[in-house]
């Protein structure tokens, strides 16, 4: 029989006893009293000597305090990861689609009833609530910092419980400064929220595996799993490794498993489904809100995916694959060289996280090989980040858990300092230019070399291995992400990005005032100075769903039907209107001006002219006369 005894320091000690009845009870009481008294006396001595902090201070988790301050430290040097997406040369569409849902959720769901964007309620509903309560700027801070904290705290707690606190601290530091992580949690696309929900699911399963009464944590895990799947249906491919983790963790912890452990998990999943199904039914009459997403996914899998580049030419520019590849190589090295590592702390979990990530990486490779561009697109590759940092964090425990406290604190300070140097590199500096030219080579070499030394445990290279890994991540961060494309003095200047966001928000409000149902089409020149900003505005109404043409004054592939209302976006409205009228006249149509207004925020200003397409009666009469003659 095994008796679990909690000692004064909070640890659990197992005492084997083959007695029964009162004998076991007396032995339990004797050992419990001895351990408690001895530990309490020892702790009293250590507190008196200043070695141990008072009880209330010991309950404060320094790692969590660090996480709370991290985003504000990063924002002190760089805010492009929150605001640098409206005027970018890349001309993003998808993040602004969801931004439009945040500002006008219920009407967007009704207007675009058949679009799969409407199914991602577990992201659009929280966003809509935040932007309803706060202004666009404050709402951006609140929503995206919440995603940052949810992902970072979950990663920290998972590694702290399963591996070690030191590994958790370093892994969270590396992830918090990683450019693609900041990108994913900083814009309005679903990938950052999907990563956060996935990590929250794993975190809840971690607590469930260690809890005496696991039902509540399994209920929470089921709810988080539903949030994950309904946010991004593709994440269901990681279901086997996540559920396998709970099975493994439960066996390792030795906790008494509840009967039918998946019953509360299913109840949690069902609860989220019912809540959002009821909401969607109240808005547009459909309870099964996820149907359109299932249909779109089935079409992309069965038919040829139009976004796939079968030439694999994209690999030469795929900087988003550098860190996942480094983590994959490190995981393989860790698994291959684990025989001489029997004394490593929490070896079972250390190795498990490597297998977890190898299987996750293999899953993504499988989907890429069968024709789905999941590694070709950075938005899908970001779903490897949770597993990558879990694997990297577990490997860091190989060296950090044998350091003295002062050495570890100094190492953390060095990692933080190196991570901040990416913000200090001037754009035109020779080092910046060199890193930009080799934006994938240097990070890959540094990262792999660091993990090679770390897993090989070469003598006197423990600190060097961590610094090399950090150096690889930092050089990658310095050349990728929103900060890399920002240019001082141009429209991409970080100082102008809040104004760009407000200009897009003003445009959505303007459309709401003109037509609450959003039945207006956008007509603009996408190659003009503000062309990318116009695209962001059009994307808030699902771009192609409400696009007349991006080649103003050309009308585009399809002529507008009579009575269509169009918004002309131009910096010079007076010059644009005659061009629009001339283009319509060539097709036997006319433009009736309904309203004029201007959008102006900071350096961004453009005119908005609302027109209604009508038939050219003069041209029709002339055509009729020709027919009669």
N, C-alpha and C positions, 0 to 999 in steps of 0.2 A: 504494500500500500504506500502511496506517496502523499505526504502531508505538505501543503504549501503554506509557508510561514512568512509573514511580512515583518521585516525588521525595522528598526527605528529610522534607517536611512532611506526607506521607501523601496528597497529591493526585495525581491521575493526569493526565499530560500526553500529548496526542496529537501525534506528530511524523510528518508526511507525508514519505515517501521513495519515489522511483520506482526506486531501485537494486535490485539483486538479489544473492543469494548473500552473499559475503564483504563486499561493499560495504555492504550493509544492516547486517550484523552490526557492522562497524567504526563506522558512523554511530550505531547504537544505543548502543554502549558509550561513544562520545565524548560524546554528548548526555546520557546517563544520569549519567556521572561529573561533567560540568560542572554539571548541575542539582543533584545531590546535594551536591557540594562547596560550591556557592554557597549553597544553602539551609541546610546545616548551619552554615556560617560565620555566616550572618545570624541563625539561631536562637541560636547561641552568644552573639552580641553582645546579643540581646534578653534572653536569660536572665540574662546578667551585669548588664544594666542594670535588671533587675527587671520588665521588661515582660511576659515570658512565664513561666509557672509551670514548675517542674521537670517532667520527663517523667512521673513517676508521678501528679502532680497533674493534668496535662493529660488523662490517661486517665479521670479521674473526671468523670462527666457531672453537672453541677450541676442540670440539669433533672430527672434521675431522682432525685437527692437531694431535690429539692423535692417530687416526687410521693410519695416515701416518707413525708414528714412531713405531707402535706395532710390525710388522714383523721383523724389524731390531733389536729391543730389544730382541725378541725371538731368532733370529739367533745368537745373541751375546752369548747365553748360549747353544743353541742346533740347529744343522743343519740337524739332521737325518730325520726330516719331509720332507726335500727336496731331500736328497741324500741316505737315508738308505734303499734302496729296491733291489739292485742288488745281494748282497751276503747273504741276509737274509735266515735263515733256512726254512722259509715258502715256498720258491721257487715260487714267484709270476710269473704269465704268462701274464695276461691281460695288466698291465701297460706297459710292454715292447713291446707288440703288437703295441700299439699306439705310443710308442717311435720310433719303426721302421717306422711307417707312417710319423712321424715328419721328419725323416732324408731322406726318399725316397718316397715321397707321390705319385706322378703320376705313377711311376712304380709299386708301391704296389697296386694301384687301378686297373691297367691293369692286373697284375699277379694274383691277388686274386679276380677276378671279381665277383665270386659268394658268397663271404664271407660277412656276415652282418657287419663286422668291417669297410668295405669300405663305408658304408652308413652314418657314423657319421662324415660327412664333417664339421659340425659346430664346431667340436673340432679339427679334424686333420688338417684342412686348417690353422686356426690361429697358431697351433703348428708348422706346416711346415714353415710358414712365419717367425716365430721367430727364429727357428733353422737354417733357411737359412741366416738370417741376422747376427746371433751371433754364437759364439762358443758353444759347448755343455754345458759348465759350466755357462757361462753368459746367454745363452738361457734358462736354467733351472730357474735361478733367475727371468728373465724377464717374462716368461710365467706364472709361478706359483705364483709369487707375484702379477701379474695382476689379477689372479683369486681370490687371497686373498683379494685384495682391492675391487674388484667388489662385492664380497659377503658381506664384512664387511661394506662398505659404503652404500650399498643398505639397509642392516638391520638397520643401524643407522638412515638413512633418513626416513625409513618407521615408525619406532617407534618415532622418534622425531616429525614427523608431526601428527601422529595419537594419540600418548599417551603423551609423554613428553621427553625433551632432557635428563633429568637425567636417565630415564628408558633406553633410547637409549644408553647412555654411558656405563652403567653397563652391559647391555645385550651384547654389542659389546665386552667389556672386557672379559666376561665369554666365549663367542664364540671364540675369537681370541686365547685364551690359551687352548681351549679344544682339547685333543689329537686326537679325531676322525675327528674333523674339519680340523686340521692341516694335518692329514693323507690324507684326501680326496682332499684338494687343493694342497698338496705337491707332489703327484705322478702323473703319466701320464694317469691313468684311468679316465673315463668320469664322475665319481660321483661328484667330486669337481666342474667341469665346469657346470654340470647339476644344482647343488645347486645355483651357482652364477647366471646362466641364469634365474632360477626360481625367485630368489630374485630381480633381475633386472626387471623382468616382473611385479611383485607386486609393486615395487617402481614406475615404469612408470604409472601403474594404479592409484597409490596414487596421483601422481601429476595431472593425468587426472581428477580425481574426484574433485580436488580443483581448477582447472584452468577454467578461463572464456572461453578460446578457447581450448577445450580438444582434438581437432583433431590431433595435432602434437604428444601429449603424447600417444594417442590411437594408432597412427601409430607406434610409438616406442615400445609400449607394444606388438603390434602384431608381430613386428620383433623379439623382445626378446622371445616371446612365440614360434615362429618358431625355433629359435636357441635352445630353451629348448627341444622341442619335437624331433627335428632331432638329438640332442646330445644323448638323452636317451628316446626312445619311451615310456617307462613305465611311465614317468612323466605325460603323458596325463591323468592318473587317477586322478590327482589333479586339472584338469580343472574345475570341478563344484565348488570347494571351492574358487578357484582363481577368477573366473568370478562372483561368488556370492559376493566376497569381493568388487569388483568394484560397483556392484549394491548397496550394503549397504553403502559404503563410499560416493557415489554420493548423496544418500538420506540424509546422516548425514551432509554433507557439505552445503547442500541447494543451490548448484550451479545450474545454468541453463543448463540442459542437451541438447546436440546437437541432431538434428534430425538424426535418424539412427546412434546411437553411435558406432555400431559395424562395420560400413562400413570402416572407416580408420583402425580399428584393422585388418580386413580381408585383406586390401590392404598391410599393413605391413607384415603380414604373407605370403601373396602371393609374395611379393618382395623378401624375403629371399629364398623362394622356387625356384623362377625363377633364381636368381643369382647362387645358388649352383647347380641347375639343368643344367644350361648352362655350368658351369664349368665341371660337371661330363660328360656331353655330349661331350665336347671338348676332354676329356681325354679318355673315353672308349666307347663313342657312345650311352650312355643311359641318357635320361633326368630325368626319374623317379628314382633318386638315392636311394630313401628310400624303394624301393620294397623289397629288400632282408631282411631288418629289419622287415618289416611287415610279411613276410613269416616265418621268424624265430620265431617271437612272436606268430603267430597263431599256429605253431607246438607245442610250449611249453605250450600253454594254452589248446589246444585240446588233445594233447597226454600227457603222464606222463612226468613230468619234471625230468630229470635224476639227478639233483642236490639236490632234496628234500630228507630230512631225516625224514621219517614218524614216527620215534621213539621219536622224540623230545628230544633226549639225548643231543643235542647241547645247550639246554637252560642252562645247568649248567656252560657252558663256555662263554655264550653270554654277555660279558662285554659291547658290543656295544649297548645293549638294556637298560643299566642302566639309562643314562641321558634321553632318550625318555620316559622311564617309570616314572621317577621322574617328568618330565614336564607334563605327562598325569595325574598323581595323583594330582599335583598342580592345573591343569586346572579344574579338577572335584571339588576340594575343593573350588576354587575361584567361580565357578558357583553355588555351593551349598550354600555358605555363602555370597551371594552378597546382601541380603536384607538390611543389616545394613550398606551398603557402598554407600549410596546415595550421599555423599559429595566427593567421590573420583574423581580425575581429569579425564576427558574424560572417564567416566564410560562406555559409550556405546562401544567405541573401546576396552577398557580394557576387557570387557566381550566378545566382538566379537572374539578377538584373541584366547581366550580360546576355544570357539566353533570351530573356524577354525582349531585349533590343534586337538581337540577331534575328529572331522570328518576326519582329515588326518590320525590320528592314527587308527581309526576304518577302514578306507579304506585299510591300510596296513594289519591289522588283517584279513579282509575279504579275501584278496588275498592269505594270508598264509593258511587260512583254506580251500580254494578251491584247494590247491596243488601247489602254487607257493612259493618258498623259499625266500620271500622278507624280512622276519624278521630273517631268518636263516643266511643270508649273510650280513656282515657288509657293503658291497658296496651298497646294496639296502636300508638298514636301515638308511644310511647317508642322504637319501632324506627326512627324518623326521626332520633333524636338523634345516632347516629354520623355520618351524612351531614351533618347540620346543623352540627356542630362542625368537621368536616373543611372544609366550605365557609367557615365563619366564620373559621377559623384561616388558611386560604389568603388570604382578603381582608385579614386583619390584617397580612400580610407587605407589603402595599402601602405601609404607613406605618412599620412597625417596623424594617424592614431598612435604612432610611436614617437611623435615629437613632444618636447616639453611645451608647457602652456605658453611660455614667453616666445618660443620659436614659432609656434603656430600663429599666435597673434601677429608677430612680425611678418609671417608669410601672407596672412590675410591682408595686412596693410600694403604689402608689395603688390598683391594681385589687384587690389582696389586702385592703387596708384597707376599701375600699368593700364588698367581698364579706362582710367580717366585721360590718359595721354592721347587716346584717339581723338578727343575733342580739342586738343591743343595743337594738332598738326595744321599749319597754314596750308590752304589749298594749293598754292604754287610752289611750295617748298620741294627741294630735290628729293627728300625722303618720301613725301606724299606722291610725287610723280612716279618714283620707282615702285612703290607699293601698288599704285594704280595699274602700272604696266604688268605686274605679276600678282594680280589680286587673288589668284587661286593657288599659285605655286608656293609662295612663301607661307601662307597659313597652313597649307597641307603638310609641307615639310616640317615646320616647327611643331605642329600638333602631333604628327605621327612619331617624330623623334622623341618628344616628351613622353608619350605613352609607351614607347619602346623601352626607354630607360626606367619608367615607373614600374612596368610589369616585369621587366628583367631584374629589377631590384639591384642595379649596379651600385656598388659601394660608393658612398659619399655623393650620390647624385639625386637624393630624394628631393631636395628643394629645387635643384636645377630642373628636374623632370616636370614639376608643377609649373615653374616659371616658363618653361618652353611651351607647355600646353597653353598656358595663359597668353603667351606671346603670339601663338598661332591664332587664337580666337580674337585677340586685339587687332592684329593686322588684317584679319578678315572684316572685323567691325569697321575699321577705318576706311575701307574702300567699298562698302556696300550699305544698303539701306537709304532712307530718305535724306540723310545728311550728305551722302555722297553726290546726289544730283542737285543740291542746293547751291546757288551761286549768288554771292553778295552783289547787290546793285541790279540784279535782273528780277523778273517776276517770280523766280524761285527763291528769292532772298528770304531767309527764315523770318526776318522782321515783318514780312508782308503776309505770312501765311494765315494768321488769325483774321486779317481783313478779307482774305480770299474765302475762308470758311463762312464768315458773316455775309459775304456777297452771295454765296450759294444759298444760305438760309433765307436771305431776303428775297431771292428769286422764287423759292418755294412758297413763301408767304404771298408773294405777288400773284402767282398762279392760283393759289387758293382763293384770293380775292376776286380774280377774274372769272374763274370757273371752279366751283367747289369739287366737281367730279374730275377735274384735271383733263378734260377733253380738249387740250390744246397741243399743237405740234410745233416743234422747234426747227428754225431755219437759220443757219449761220455758216460762216466760213471757218472750217476747222483748222485751216492753215494760217489764219490771221494771228495777230499778236496775242489776242485773248482767246484763241480757238480752243485751247485745252480747258480753259475755265468754262467756256460755253458748253463743252462736252460734259463737264461735271454737273452743270445745271440741268442739261437734258437727261442725264443719267438718273437724277432724282425721280424722274418719271419713266424709268426703265428703258431709256435711250431708244432702242430700235422700235419699241412700242409706240413712241410719240416723236419720232424723227421724220421730218420732211426731207431735209438734206443737210449734209455737212460741207457742201460745195457751193454755197451761195455765190452768185445769184442763180446757179443751175438748180433746177427743181428736183433732181434726183431721178432714181429709176422709175418711180411711179408718179403720175400726175396727181395733184390733189383733187379730190372730188368737190363738186359745188357745195358751198356752205361750210366747208372746213375752216376752222379758225386756226390761224398760224401766228406764232410769235417770232418776229425777226429780231435777232440779237446782233447788234453792230455798234462799234464805237462812234460811227457817224451815221445817225439815223436819217438825217436829211438826204444824204447821198445814197443810202441803201434803199429807200422807198422807191425812187424812180427805177432803180435796177430791178427790184422785185416786180413792179408793175409791168416793166418791159418783158421780163421773162414769162409772166403769166399771159400777156397779150399775144405772144407768139403761139401760145397754145389755145387761143380763143377764150381766155379767162380774164377776169378783172379782179382787182383788190380793193375792197372797201375798208378804209381805216376805221377801227372801232375805238382804239385808245392808244395813248402814248405814255410812257413813263421812263424813268432812268434808275439804274442801280449804281450806287456809288459807295465804295468802302475803301479808304486808304488810296492806294495808287490805281485801283481798279474802278473803271467807270465805263458803262455802256448803255446805249439806248435800247428800249424794248418797245417795238411797234406791233400792236395786235391788229391783224387784218382778217377779213373774211373773204373767202374765195367765192366769186359770183361769175355767172356766165356773161360773156361779152355780147350784149344784145346787138350792138352795131355789126359785129362780125357775123352773128347768126343771120341778121336780116340781109347782109350782103351775100352770104352763102345761099340763102333762100332765093334771092333775086337771080343769082346765076343759074340755079336749078330751073327756075321758071322760064328763063330765056333760052 
